[in-house]
Amino acid sequence: MAPITALSPSTTELPGLADRCAAALGKELTAYLAGADTVAEFDAWRAGTPAPEHTLTRLAAGAELIRTFAADNLLSRLPHWLREMTATENGPVVPARSIRSAGADVQPIKTVLEAAHIWVTVQRFTRLAA
């Protein structure tokens, strides 16, 4: 599994992370992941209004998921995967909800990222076996 490297972004990265996530996931899902109550609130953060403390970590997790799915040409399936119940070693989770609700404890996000790596690997082997 690839190392999880994107969970400590600098504060100057919010617009770039937000744009990357919005392009791949859509604005509404990205706003949800980031913790915004509305797309307008999310757009204000992108424009420079101070965002809540853990917004960057959530967006960095989104960017990590984009890299994971894109590496196997599965990016179009990521928005659906984020909204569905996913099995993890800690039990079933809805990945988008786990990312959104993560606070200072990044373990729920790491669990989602690990589940994504496993899911993508299974998809890769399924395609190879077909």
ZAMI-227763 format. One record per residue (C-alpha): y, x, z; residue in one letter. Coordinates in steps of 0.2 Angstrom, whole numbers, plus 5000, padded with zeros to 4 digits. Last residue first. Layout:
! ZAMI-227763
YXZa
...
//
This chain:
! ZAMI-227763
494349434918a
493949574931a
495549664928l
496649504930r
495749474946t
496049654952f
497849634949r
498049464957q
497149534972v
498349684973t
499849564971v
499249454986w
498849614997i
500649684993h
501449514997a
500449495013a
501149675018e
502849615014l
502649455024v
502049555039t
503449675038k
504649535038i
503849455054p
503849635062q
505749655058v
506249605076d
508149595077a
508049425069g
506749355057a
507049165054s
507549185036r
506049315032i
504749205040s
505449045032r
505349125015a
503549195018p
502849025024v
501549085036v
499749065040p
498949175053g
499349345061n
498249435048e
499249345035t
498749195024a
500249125014t
500948945014m
502048924999e
503848944997r
503949134994l
502449124982w
503349004971h
504949114970p
503849264967l
502849194952r
504049244939s
504049424946l
502249444942l
502349594930n
501349704942d
502749814947a
503949664946a
502949584961f
503249724973t
504949774967r
505549594969i
504749584987l
505649744992e
507249664986a
506949504996g
506549615011a
508249705008a
509049535008l
508349495025r
508849655032t
510649635025l
510849465033t
510249525050h
512049535058e
512849385051p
513949405035a
515749465035p
516649375021t
516649505006g
516349404990a
514449414992r
514649335010w
515749205003a
514449164989d
513149145003f
514249015012e
514548924996a
512648924993v
512448835009t
511748865027d
511549045024a
510149145032g
509949275018a
508249195013l
509049025011y
510449105001a
509249194990t
508249034987l
509848944982e
510549084971k
508949104960g
507549214964l
507649364952a
509549364948a
509949304966a
508949444973c
509849574963r
511549504966d
511249484985a
510649664986l
512149734976g
513349624986p
512649675003l
512449855000e
513949925009t
513249885026t
511950015024s
510149955021p
508749975035s
507349875029l
507149945012a
505750075014t
504149985017i
502850105011p
501750064996a
500050005000m
//
